[in-house]
Amino acid sequence: MESFEDCAKREVMEEAGIKIKNIAFVRIVNLQDYAPKHYVHIGLTAEWESGEPKVLEPDKCAGWGWYSLDALPSPLFKTLPDDIESYKTGRTYYDVT
């Protein structure tokens, strides 16, 4: 029973130990590309508010890196290229087929 914004704040704090602000919706996708798993992907943007990022769930994630949006590693999760395009253009997208 929490909003997308509250969920994003909580998850980022739980997983990375940082506070975020100015959370905005960019995209929703009914993602069936990883069958038999099915995801509903909600793309959001946010700004860093405070804290130093750290891996707080090492059993789920070994770590991460910081990359330029024009030099991302490969492969990416299926939704990320379109999420980034949405972020760059300011357009929101709904792909619920």
C-alpha positions in Angstrom: 0.0 0.0 0.0 2.7 2.5 -0.9 3.1 4.8 -3.9 5.7 4.2 -6.6 7.6 7.2 -5.2 7.6 5.8 -1.6 8.6 2.3 -2.9 11.5 3.8 -4.9 12.8 5.7 -1.9 12.5 2.6 0.3 14.1 0.2 -2.2 17.0 2.5 -3.0 17.7 3.0 0.7 17.5 -0.7 1.4 19.6 -1.8 -1.6 22.1 1.1 -1.9 22.0 3.1 1.3 21.2 6.4 -0.4 18.3 8.9 -0.2 16.7 10.1 -3.5 14.4 12.9 -4.3 12.5 14.4 -7.2 11.2 11.0 -8.4 9.4 11.1 -11.7 7.6 8.4 -13.7 8.9 7.8 -17.2 7.6 4.4 -18.4 5.6 1.3 -17.7 6.1 -2.0 -19.5 4.4 -5.4 -19.5 7.6 -7.3 -19.9 7.3 -10.9 -21.1 10.8 -11.3 -22.6 12.3 -13.3 -19.8 9.8 -16.2 -19.8 8.8 -18.1 -17.7 9.2 -15.0 -15.5 6.8 -12.1 -16.1 7.6 -8.5 -15.0 5.7 -5.3 -14.8 8.5 -2.7 -15.2 7.9 0.8 -13.8 10.6 3.2 -15.0 11.3 6.1 -12.7 14.0 8.8 -12.5 15.3 10.4 -9.4 18.0 12.7 -8.1 20.6 11.7 -5.4 19.9 13.5 -2.1 22.4 12.1 0.4 24.4 9.0 1.4 27.3 7.1 -0.1 26.2 4.2 -2.3 27.1 0.7 -1.0 26.0 -2.8 -1.8 23.6 -3.7 1.0 22.2 -6.9 -0.6 25.3 -8.7 -1.8 23.3 -12.0 -2.3 21.3 -10.2 -5.0 23.9 -7.9 -6.5 27.7 -8.2 -6.5 28.1 -4.5 -7.2 27.7 -1.8 -9.8 29.6 0.7 -11.8 29.0 4.3 -12.9 28.9 4.8 -16.6 28.1 7.6 -19.1 24.7 7.2 -20.7 26.5 7.0 -24.0 28.9 4.3 -22.9 26.9 1.7 -21.1 28.1 -1.9 -20.7 26.4 -4.8 -22.4 24.1 -6.6 -22.1 21.5 -4.4 -20.4 18.2 -5.4 -18.9 15.7 -5.4 -21.8 13.9 -2.2 -20.7 16.9 0.0 -20.0 17.6 1.4 -23.5 14.0 2.7 -23.8 14.1 3.9 -20.2 17.2 6.0 -21.0 15.6 7.3 -24.2 12.6 8.3 -22.2 14.8 10.1 -19.7 16.8 11.9 -22.4 13.7 13.1 -24.3 11.3 13.7 -21.4 8.6 11.5 -23.1 6.7 9.0 -21.0 5.8 5.6 -22.6 3.2 3.0 -21.9 3.8 -0.5 -23.3 1.2 -2.7 -21.8 0.6 -5.2 -24.6 
